[in-house]
């Protein structure tokens, strides 16, 4: 009779597990027809295995209780059942967290206004799974009265040693997180890193480094820690409009206002200049050989800066030459002082 009752509990647990999983599967299919998200299907899929196996293990546990088992053996069997339940629960929770992150990546990431979740999602998923594994193992060890204080201390010392050994990598990692959150630039922007005298277009922003393609088509990989410590000039922010300027020197004695107007008219006549913005020729300096003007104007796209400077200098040179305004070259006046030196022979005449 005892054997039949035990077999009934075992078979009942097995059948109950399959019935429950069948009901869950049908519920999941009917629910998926009423919702626009796939999250409910994922939850049902994750629940099928632990429900089926959990009921079966519960049936085995109830079946064993029908027998008279010595306390010594029961003290061995009972922890085994706890470990089995722990494994089933751990698999369920781990798969649930992992599937939720994958669902978010597939259905939510592309609908958000920011790309931060796209960049950090994989990192957050790994961190969440690592923390989950640690918590689950602590729960398991706590069930068997394992002293956790010494273990946590050892982990803390080991983590400190690893952090010291990998401080450069960690510095780049935290700087990369700061760049992604603060967003001083984004992929496609043209930037200049003053600290290392490098400028170009941002091609990729990673957790450890940022890749910049220079204007001579070379890829520069810059550690994020270097970027985080230096000054960054973003030519693409807030928009592509950019002011270009050049320095022009005219000879001393030139009519200042006449020269100023010639330079302004020369730039205004160019097709690439923004007509609605001011064109200026500012007399800023008495140079060693010339009166120095700073000529500046606005263009629509910073990408054309170098080509525009070429056209700008050419137009100014041509206009000043036609107006017969001299552009002096640097010169120095040297004054030589001669003197006579008498040298005695030391011989009496």
C-alpha positions in Angstrom: 0.0 0.0 0.0 2.8 2.4 0.9 4.6 1.7 -2.4 1.4 2.3 -4.4 0.8 5.6 -2.5 4.4 6.7 -3.1 4.1 5.8 -6.8 0.8 7.7 -7.0 2.5 10.9 -5.6 5.3 10.6 -8.1 3.1 10.0 -11.1 0.7 12.7 -9.8 3.5 15.2 -9.6 4.6 14.3 -13.1 1.1 14.5 -14.6 0.3 17.7 -12.6 3.5 19.3 -14.1 2.5 18.5 -17.6 -1.1 19.6 -17.1 0.1 22.9 -15.6 2.6 23.5 -18.4 -0.1 22.7 -21.0 -2.5 25.2 -19.4 0.3 27.8 -19.3 1.1 27.2 -23.0 -2.5 27.6 -24.1 -2.9 30.7 -21.9 0.2 32.2 -23.5 -1.1 31.6 -27.0 -4.5 33.1 -26.2 -2.9 36.1 -24.4 -0.5 36.8 -27.3 -3.5 37.3 -29.6 -4.8 40.1 -27.3 -1.5 42.0 -26.7 0.9 43.7 -29.0 4.0 42.8 -27.1 5.9 39.5 -27.0 6.8 39.8 -23.3 3.9 37.6 -22.1 5.0 34.8 -24.5 8.5 35.0 -23.1 7.3 34.8 -19.5 5.1 31.8 -20.3 8.0 30.1 -22.1 10.3 30.6 -19.2 7.8 29.2 -16.7 7.2 25.9 -18.6 10.3 24.1 -17.5 10.4 25.1 -13.8 6.6 24.3 -13.4 7.0 20.9 -15.1 10.1 19.8 -13.2 9.1 21.5 -9.9 5.8 19.5 -9.7 7.6 16.3 -10.5 10.3 16.9 -7.8 7.6 17.8 -5.3 5.8 14.5 -6.1 9.1 12.6 -5.5 9.5 14.3 -2.2 6.0 13.5 -1.1 6.5 9.9 -2.3 9.6 9.5 -0.2 7.8 10.7 2.9 5.5 7.7 2.7 8.4 5.5 3.7 10.0 5.3 7.1 13.5 6.6 6.5 16.1 6.9 9.2 16.9 10.4 10.3 20.6 10.1 9.2 19.6 9.4 5.6 16.8 11.9 5.7 19.3 14.6 6.7 21.2 13.7 3.5 18.2 13.5 1.2 16.5 16.8 2.5 19.4 19.1 1.4 19.5 17.3 -2.0 15.8 18.4 -2.5 16.7 21.9 -1.4 19.6 22.0 -4.0 17.2 20.7 -6.7 14.6 23.4 -5.9 17.4 26.0 -5.8 18.7 24.9 -9.3 15.1 25.1 -10.7 14.5 28.5 -9.2 18.0 29.8 -10.3 17.4 28.6 -13.9 14.0 30.3 -13.9 15.2 33.6 -12.5 18.3 33.7 -14.7 16.4 32.9 -17.9 13.7 35.4 -16.9 16.2 38.3 -16.5 18.0 37.4 -19.6 14.9 37.1 -21.7 13.5 40.5 -20.4 16.7 42.2 -21.5 16.6 40.6 -24.9 12.9 41.5 -25.3 13.7 45.2 -24.4 16.5 45.2 -27.0 14.3 43.8 -29.7 11.1 45.8 -29.1 11.8 48.9 -27.0 15.3 50.2 -27.8 14.6 51.4 -31.3 11.5 53.3 -30.0 13.2 55.5 -27.4 14.4 59.0 -28.2 17.9 58.4 -26.7 20.5 55.9 -27.8 21.9 55.5 -24.2 19.9 52.4 -23.6 21.2 50.9 -26.8 24.8 51.5 -25.7 24.4 50.4 -22.1 21.9 47.6 -22.4 24.4 44.8 -23.0 26.5 46.1 -20.1 23.6 46.3 -17.8 22.4 42.8 -18.8 25.8 41.3 -17.9 26.0 43.2 -14.6 22.5 42.2 -13.6 23.2 38.5 -14.4 26.5 38.7 -12.5 24.8 40.2 -9.4 22.0 37.6 -9.7 24.5 34.7 -9.7 26.3 36.1 -6.7 23.0 36.5 -4.8 21.9 33.0 -5.7 25.1 31.5 -4.5 25.0 33.4 -1.3 21.5 32.1 -0.7 22.7 28.5 -1.3 25.7 28.9 1.1 23.5 30.5 3.7 21.2 27.5 3.7 24.2 25.3 4.8 25.4 27.8 7.4 28.6 28.6 5.5 30.4 31.6 7.1 30.2 34.4 4.6 32.2 37.0 6.4 35.7 35.7 5.6 34.6 34.9 2.0 33.3 38.4 1.5 36.5 39.8 3.0 38.6 37.7 0.6 36.4 38.8 -2.3 36.9 42.5 -1.3 40.6 42.1 -1.1 40.7 40.3 -4.4 38.5 42.9 -6.0 40.8 45.7 -4.7 43.9 43.9 -6.1 42.2 43.5 -9.5 41.1 47.1 -9.5 44.6 48.3 -8.8 46.1 46.1 -11.5 43.5 47.2 -14.1 43.2 50.9 -13.0 44.0 52.1 -16.6 41.3 49.9 -18.1 38.8 50.9 -15.4 39.7 54.6 -16.0 38.9 54.2 -19.7 35.7 52.4 -18.8 34.4 55.1 -16.5 35.4 57.8 -18.9 33.6 56.0 -21.7 30.4 55.8 -19.5 30.8 59.6 -18.8 31.2 60.4 -22.5 28.1 58.3 -23.4 26.0 60.0 -20.6 27.3 63.6 -21.0 27.5 63.3 -24.8 30.1 66.1 -25.6 30.0 64.6 -29.1 28.3 61.8 -31.0 29.1 59.5 -33.9 29.5 61.6 -37.1 30.5 64.8 -35.3 33.8 66.5 -36.3 35.9 67.1 -33.2 39.3 68.4 -32.2 41.1 67.0 -29.2 43.4 69.9 -28.2 45.3 67.8 -25.7 46.8 65.5 -28.4 46.4 67.8 -31.4 44.1 65.5 -33.2 40.9 66.3 -35.2 38.5 64.4 -37.4 35.2 62.7 -37.6 34.0 60.4 -34.7 33.4 57.0 -36.1 32.7 54.9 -33.0 32.3 55.5 -29.2 33.2 52.5 -27.2 33.5 51.8 -23.5 37.3 51.7 -23.7 38.2 54.0 -26.6 36.9 56.3 -29.2 37.8 56.0 -32.9 38.3 59.2 -34.9 39.0 59.3 -38.7 41.3 62.1 -39.5 41.0 64.2 -42.7 43.8 62.2 -44.3 41.7 59.0 -43.9 43.6 57.5 -41.0 41.8 55.9 -38.0 43.0 57.1 -34.6 42.0 55.1 -31.5 42.0 57.4 -28.5 41.6 56.0 -25.0 38.6 57.5 -23.3 40.6 58.5 -20.3 42.6 60.8 -22.5 39.5 62.4 -23.9 37.9 62.8 -20.5 40.9 64.8 -19.2 41.3 67.1 -22.2 39.5 69.9 -23.9 37.2 69.0 -26.8 36.1 71.3 -29.6 32.9 70.0 -31.4 32.6 71.7 -34.7 29.2 70.0 -35.3 27.5 71.4 -32.3 25.1 73.2 -32.2 24.9 73.1 -36.0 27.1 73.1 -39.1 27.3 76.9 -39.5 30.9 78.0 -38.9 32.8 81.3 -38.9 36.1 81.4 -40.8 38.7 84.1 -40.4 42.1 85.0 -41.8 44.7 87.7 -41.0 45.7 90.3 -43.7 48.4 92.8 -43.4 48.5 96.1 -45.3 51.3 98.6 -45.6 51.7 101.4 -43.1 50.3 104.6 -44.6 47.3 102.8 -46.2 43.9 104.4 -45.8 42.3 102.1 -43.1 38.7 102.6 -44.0 39.4 102.2 -47.7 41.3 99.0 -47.2 38.5 97.7 -44.8 35.8 98.3 -47.4 37.8 96.7 -50.2 38.2 93.5 -48.1 34.6 93.4 -47.0 33.3 93.9 -50.6 35.6 91.2 -51.9 34.2 88.6 -49.4 30.6 89.7 -49.8 30.9 89.1 -53.6 31.8 85.5 -53.1 29.0 82.9 -53.6 30.0 80.7 -50.7 29.6 83.3 -47.9 26.3 83.6 -45.9 24.9 86.9 -47.1 22.6 87.3 -44.1 25.5 87.2 -41.6 28.0 90.0 -41.0 31.3 90.2 -42.8 33.9 92.0 -40.8 37.4 93.4 -41.4 38.7 94.4 -37.9 41.9 96.4 -37.5 43.4 94.6 -34.5 47.1 95.0 -34.5 50.1 97.3 -35.4 52.4 94.7 -36.7 56.2 94.9 -37.2 55.8 95.4 -41.0 52.0 95.9 -41.5 48.7 97.0 -40.2 47.0 93.7 -39.4 43.3 93.1 -40.2 41.2 90.1 -39.1 38.8 89.3 -41.8 36.0 86.9 -40.9 32.7 85.7 -42.3 30.2 82.8 -41.9 29.8 79.7 -44.0 27.0 77.1 -44.0 29.1 74.0 -43.4 32.2 73.6 -41.3 33.4 70.7 -43.6 34.4 73.3 -46.3 36.6 75.3 -43.9 40.0 74.6 -45.5 38.6 75.1 -49.1 36.8 78.3 -48.1 40.0 79.6 -46.5 41.8 79.1 -49.8 39.0 80.9 -51.7 38.9 83.6 -49.0 42.6 84.4 -49.2 42.6 84.3 -53.0 39.7 86.8 -53.2 41.4 89.1 -50.7 44.7 89.0 -52.4 43.2 89.7 -55.8 41.0 92.6 -54.5 43.9 94.3 -52.7 46.1 94.0 -55.7 43.5 95.5 -58.0 43.0 98.4 -55.5 46.8 98.9 -55.5 47.0 98.3 -51.7 50.4 96.9 -50.7 50.6 93.7 -48.7 54.1 94.1 -47.2 56.4 91.1 -46.5 58.3 91.0 -43.1 61.4 93.0 -43.2 64.1 94.2 -40.8 66.4 97.3 -40.9 69.9 96.5 -39.8 72.2 99.4 -38.7 75.9 98.5 -38.7 78.2 100.7 -36.5 81.8 100.8 -37.7 84.8 101.8 -35.4 88.5 102.1 -35.7 90.8 100.2 -33.4 94.5 101.2 -33.0 96.9 98.4 -32.3 100.4 99.3 -31.0 103.4 97.5 -32.3 105.4 97.8 -29.0 108.5 99.0 -30.9 110.0 102.4 -30.2 110.6 104.5 -33.2 
